[in-house]
Amino acid sequence: MDVVDSWSTVAIGVAVLGGITIIILNWVRSTISNRRMYRMMLSCGIDEDTAKHADQLLDIDMGGVRRRCRNCPVPETCDRWLSGEAVPSNNFCPNVWHFTGAVRNTGEQLSYDPEHRPGRRLDL
């Protein structure tokens, strides 16, 4: 009976640790993709305040935007583009059309300068 209780305790402990590990990994992945998404919004012409409060200020489905960013098939390309490496445009981003459309809907002039990408800052 003691052996069964010991194994049960070990199994429960392993399950709890596994669950905590999954939660932490998902949190880290979400944090990284949120930073990447914020930087991409800035590079598409969305101002900092609007990017920080995108759920309230942008007329786009931010839940869908976050899902697409978290499930991005090319995060390395995104990181290279945001850091200014030689990737020609940000058309690889599944959210770029939503971001540029949001800028156009605000009536502001969309300006894209590949040499100046405010979203490139790595300290955010």
Secondary structure, DSSP 8 states (H G I E B T S, - for coil): -HHHHHHHHHHHHHHHHHHHHHHHHHHHHHHHHHHHHHHHHHHTT--HHHHHTHHHH-SS-HHHHHHHHHT-S-HHHHHHHHTT-S---STT-TTHHHHHHHHHHTT-----BTTB-GGG-S--
